């Protein structure tokens, strides 16, 4: 979800890289799951998040929808999946003890919190969101360790490429809306949904999931550019 706002309004005004230390440690969030409650449709998933969920749970995208683990909503002109809030407005993946039942496969937004990302034309940095975490942080933690993601460099590259792609697709939708081309707008939204979430990614020998998503990103942008000029 893209927010247009001043960094100073939502953070301490500083930005951090993967190797920077930030005061984040909350002792494993013991006894607290406030950030997993009442989040509405704000935990928006990217293609890697969904692939990880499907692999971890051995479920198809349609099964995740049917079993109400995820739902679809409009985000910046596109149809994107998000985690659902279940009983008592808690994340569907919280267990009875208030702990995450998919912690090793949790989405990127969950891994970040209470960090956010700020983008420019060449990449992105992290920032610490003010007043978001209910627990008082103790010791400083390296950003890379806090995010706790395999193949971190490939992950960072994918995140930036995905951000650029959805900005591109979203801007194309805005342009088409201005021209009154509602059918084309719907076509792009459905194309993105099918290409990156409904359709499975095949992992060829010596290729990672990031390789597969990257190839599809390049192909999808070319298709949008050529089809909806």
SVG drawing of the C-alpha trace seen along z (x, -y; Angstrom):
<svg xmlns="http://www.w3.org/2000/svg" viewBox="-15 -16 41 45">
<polyline fill="none" stroke="black" stroke-width="0.4" points="0.0,0.0 1.6,-3.3 1.3,-6.3 2.1,-9.8 3.2,-11.7 6.1,-13.4 8.6,-11.0 8.8,-13.4 5.1,-13.0 5.2,-9.2 8.8,-8.6 11.8,-10.0 12.9,-11.4 15.8,-9.0 16.2,-6.2 18.1,-2.9 19.8,-0.3 20.0,3.5 23.1,3.3 22.0,0.4 21.0,0.9 17.5,-0.2 15.8,-0.1 13.3,2.7 13.8,5.6 10.5,6.4 11.6,9.7 9.7,11.7 6.5,9.7 5.6,12.0 2.0,11.6 1.2,9.0 -0.5,9.4 -2.0,5.9 -0.4,5.5 -2.1,8.7 -5.6,7.4 -7.9,5.0 -5.7,4.4 -8.6,4.5 -7.3,5.1 -4.0,3.3 -1.7,6.4 -1.4,6.4 0.5,9.3 3.1,9.4 3.7,12.4 6.5,13.7 4.3,13.5 1.6,15.6 4.1,18.1 5.5,18.6 2.0,19.1 1.0,21.5 4.2,23.5 4.1,23.5 0.4,24.5 0.3,26.7 -2.7,24.8 -3.7,23.2 -4.5,19.5 -8.1,20.4 -8.0,22.5 -6.5,19.6 -9.4,17.5 -12.1,20.1 -10.8,20.8 -10.8,17.1 -7.1,16.8 -6.8,14.1 -9.2,11.8 -9.1,9.5 -9.4,5.7 -8.6,2.8 -5.2,1.2 -4.0,-1.7 -6.2,-0.7 -5.1,3.0 -6.8,6.1 -4.4,7.4 -4.7,10.0 -4.4,9.2 -4.6,11.2 -8.1,11.4 -9.1,10.6 -11.1,13.5 -12.9,14.0 -12.6,11.1 -11.0,9.1 -7.8,11.1 -5.5,12.2 -6.7,15.6 -3.3,17.1 -3.2,16.2 -3.5,19.3 -5.3,19.6 -2.3,18.4 -2.1,15.2 1.0,16.4 1.6,16.5 1.0,20.0 2.8,19.2 5.8,17.3 8.4,18.8 6.1,17.9 4.7,14.6 4.3,11.8 6.8,9.1 4.7,6.4 4.6,8.5 8.4,9.1 9.0,5.3 6.7,4.0 7.2,1.4 9.5,0.5 8.3,-0.9 9.9,-1.5 10.5,-4.8 11.3,-4.6 13.2,-6.8 14.3,-6.2 17.1,-3.9 15.9,-1.8 14.5,-2.1 15.4,-2.6 13.7,-1.7 12.2,-4.0 10.8,-3.5 7.1,-4.3 6.2,-6.4 3.7,-5.2 2.8,-2.0 4.1,0.7 2.3,1.3 5.4,2.6 8.4,0.5 11.4,1.5 14.5,2.5 17.9,3.3 18.9,2.3 18.7,4.9 20.3,4.9 17.6,4.3 18.7,7.4 18.2,9.6 14.8,8.1 13.4,8.8 14.6,12.4 14.3,13.2 16.3,15.8 18.2,14.6 18.0,11.1 19.7,9.4 17.4,11.1 14.4,10.2 15.4,6.5 15.8,6.4 12.4,8.1 10.7,5.7 11.9,2.7 11.0,4.2 7.5,5.1 7.1,1.5 8.1,0.0 5.8,2.4 2.7,1.7 3.4,-2.1 3.7,-1.6 0.5,0.4 -1.3,-1.9 -0.3,-5.0 -1.4,-3.3 -4.8,-2.7 -5.1,-6.3 -4.4,-7.4 -6.9,-5.0 -9.6,-6.1 -9.0,-9.6 -9.7,-8.5 -12.9,-6.8 -11.5,-3.3 -13.0,-1.4 -12.8,1.9 -9.1,1.6 -8.7,0.6 -10.5,3.9 -8.3,5.8 -5.1,4.6 -6.3,5.3 -7.3,8.8 -4.1,9.4 -1.9,8.5 -4.0,10.7 -3.8,13.7 -0.1,13.2 1.2,12.9 -1.2,14.6 -3.6,17.0 -1.0,18.5 1.7,20.7 5.4,20.0 7.5,22.9 11.0,23.2 13.4,24.3 16.7,26.0 19.1,23.5 16.5,20.8 14.9,19.2 11.4,18.0 12.8,14.5 14.2,15.4 10.7,16.6 8.9,13.6 11.5,11.3 11.0,12.8 7.2,12.5 7.6,8.9 9.6,8.0 7.1,9.8 4.0,8.3 5.3,4.7 6.0,5.2 2.5,6.7 0.8,3.7 3.0,1.2 2.2,2.8 -1.4,3.7 -2.6,0.5 -0.5,-2.1"/>
</svg>
